[in-house]
Amino acid sequence: MELKDKTVFVTGSTRGIGLAIAKAFAQEGANIVLNGRREISEELIASIEAFGVKCVGVSGDISDFKNAGEMIKEAEEKLGVVAVLVNNAGITNDKLLLRMTEEDFEQVLKINLTGTFNMTQQVMKKMLKQREGVIINLSSVSGLMGNAGQANYAASKAGVVGFTKSVAREVAPRGITCNAIAPGFIQTDMTDVLSDKVKEQVTQTIPLQRFGNVEDIAKAAIFLAKSPYITGQVLNVDGGLVMHG
């Protein structure tokens, strides 16, 4: 897809991976919808507009289906039909299974998986009508290989993979692509809290011997958005942590 002047909606884009993805699309000339639970600051909007594109902030809860629809409607009223949706927003609530409550499990699935469904379903009707669109879902290597203490998170991200492949099959005849990115260990606020010892142990399991950065994920998103013959795939951006034969 030619990205210049297209409207790109990135959920959870006020910091970290989501913000890096938003900036990468802005560099390509796309107009950006920033999203978060709280009101988006004018400074953040200005940082995107500095690329010479339009940018609006739309706040709300992706885990609420009605709210998801309202956010898409607001975005379209301000910037036009959403051509690219990046489902990035997600949370963790790590605990060993025996200590995990029902609420701990359901909350993570509601945001990470149900939220992805909510936003995708809300943009799909117009994408199908226009016979054009790109959906990019953020999964995780945890959803591919599991991780102790992350039964809820891994389940949600594995669900995103199945969701991605199913949607890709449904919408491919209309020229719409749907892919997932599975980040490995990326330098963000979430990994900054790890001790140096844990970081060293993790690094030893990564063939490239280092954590990735948010720009690595952003570049993958741009690649998928510009690749009209790639759909239903999971692109691991993990330094070689997960290798498939």
Secondary structure, DSSP 8 states (H G I E B T S, - for coil): ---TT-EEEETT-SSHHHHHHHHHHHHTT-EEEEEESS---HHHHHHHHTTSS-EEEEE--TTSHHHHHHHHHHHHHHH-SEEEEEE---------GGG--HHHHHHHHIIIIIHHHHHHHHHHHHHHHHT-EEEEEE--THHHH--TT-HHHHHHHHHHHHHHHHHHHHHGGGTEEEEEEEE-SB-SHHHHTS-HHHHHHHHHTSTTSS-B-HHHHHHHHHHHHT-TT--S-EEEESTTSS---
